[in-house]
Amino acid sequence: MIQAAFDYDNDDRIVGFKLTGHADSSPYGSDIVCSAVSALSISTVNGLASVASIKPVVVSKPDEGGYLSLRMPPVDDYIQDRISQALLQSFQNGLLDVEKQYSSYIRIN
């Protein structure tokens, strides 16, 4: 099962997330839950870099239980902050939608 956890600051802004585990909903190469989570997470990381011009701290260990973590650096620019929060909240919403359809394979804490 994929486990997802989000970290927030005191203002309820998303400042990081962690993904662990494997969906195992289908054989490797045809697992749509894994594909959805991978596409959402990679798009979010890439969007933070290319759209918000923010370089988050990303740790990926695909061989160790599908581990991916992201930690946001301090963002002082208002526009960058709004863009980054929109991307992170969209990522969270996407995962919640996947969880609704495939709750046996993904859990968001």
N, C-alpha and C positions, 0 to 999 in steps of 0.2 A: 504494500500500500504506500502511496505517496503521502507524506506528511508535509504540510505547509504551515509556517508560522510567520507572523508579521510583527515587527517591532515599531513602537510609536514613541514620540517624544511627549513632553508635558502639554503640548498644544494639539495632541491627537493627529499629528502629521506622521505619515509612514516614513521611518528612517532606515528600514532594512527588512529583509525577509530571509527565510531559510527554507529550502526544499530538501527533503531526504526520502530515500526509498524508491521503489519501482512499482508501477501500477500492476504489472503482470496480468493485465486483462486479456491479452492475446499473446501469441508467440512473438518473439523479438522480430522487429521489422514490420509488424502489422498491428501494433498496440496503439489504438487511436487515443487512449487516455494519455499515454506517455507522449505521443506526438503533440497533442493539444497543449499539455503543460510545457513541453519543450519550446514550442512555437511562441507561446505567450511569454515565457521567461526570457528567451533570447531576444524577442522583439522589444521587451521592456528594457533590457540592458543596453541594446543597441540604440533605442530611442533616447535614453538618458544621455548617451554620448553624442549622438548626431543631432538630435532635436533640441535638447536642453543644454548641450555643451557642458555636461557634468561628467566627471570621471569617478564613478563609484568604485568602492573596493569590492571586487568580485572574487570569490573563491569557488572553483569548480573541481570536484573530485568524482568524475563519472564512474570510476572503477571502485569507489568506496560507497556503495549504496545510493548512487545517483545524487550526491550532495552538491548543492549550489547555494551559496549565500551571497547577499549583497548588503553593503553598508554604505549609506549616503554620507558624503563629506558635508561639512557645514556649508550652507548656501546662503549668501548674503543678498544676492540679487533677487528682487521680488519676482521678476518675470521667470527667471530660471526656477525659482522655488515653485511657482504656480504650474509651470510645465512639468516639472519633475513629479509633483504631487498628482497631477492629472494622469500621467503615465503609470505611476505606482497604484493609484486607485483603480484605473482601468485594468491593470494586471490582476489586482485582487478581485474585481468584479468578474473577470474572465474565469478565474479559478473557481469562484463561487458557482458560476454557471456550470462548469464541468462537474463540480461536486454534486450539484442537484441531479444531474443525469447519471453519474457514475459513482455514487456514494460508497460503493463497495471497494473502490480502488483509489480514492483520494479523500483526505480529511484535512480541513483547514482549522487550525487552532486559533 
